[in-house]
Structures are given as C-alpha cells and as structure tokens.
Amino acid sequence: MSPKTIYQITSDNAEPRLSTIKPLIVQLGCTADEIIFDDDELKLPTELQMILKNITQLPDEKQEIVKEMLKGWVTYQLTQEMNKK
C-alpha cells in the first residue's frame, strides 16, 4: 500500500474498502477498532478498565465464567429494554 493511500485514508480524504483495511492495519501496527472507531467511541470508563484488567488476571476457566455471566446479564438487560418499548 502506498504512503499516499495511507495518508488519504488516515486524513479522512478517502473511504477504504474492506479489502484495504487489513493491509492498512498490518502496515500501521494497530487494531481494526483503532481504524474504524473514533477515540471517544472506544474509551471505557476508568473503573471498567480496572475491572476488566482484574478479570484478565484470573485463570482462563474463571475468565470464561465471567464472560458468560456478563453476556447473560447484558442480554437480559437488552431484552428488558426492548420489552419496555
């Protein structure tokens, strides 16, 4: 990928195709989220960052349990919100 193409994409002068995003990520050494989302869309509150960091300290099987619990709770909350409408 040419430096000109990278510049155009990173300066919002071009809309990359999906086939362009992966090579861009590799060349820039970043994540897809960093390319696609604005900084304010990705920032987690400090308290959540700390909780997630603590979860990563748990053994893998405990991390899986926490993830499943969180998925279940989020699904429940979203269902409750949908039922209110």
ZIGI-V109383 format. One record per backbone hydrogen bond with DSSP energy under -1.0 kcal/mol. NH is the residue of the N-H (numbers start at 1). CO is the residue of the C=O. Records with the same first field share a line. If there is no record, write none. Layout:
# ZIGI-V109383
NH->CO, CO
This chain:
# ZIGI-V109383
6->2
7->3
8->4
9->5
10->6
11->7
12->9
13->8
14->8
20->17
21->17
24->20
25->21
26->22
27->23
28->24
29->25
30->25
35->31
36->32
37->33
41->38
42->39
43->39
49->45
50->46
51->47
52->48
53->49
54->50
55->51
56->52
57->54
58->55
63->59
64->60
65->61
66->62
67->63
68->64
69->65
70->66
71->67
72->68
73->69
74->70
75->71
76->72
77->73
78->74
79->75
80->76
81->77
82->78
83->79
84->80
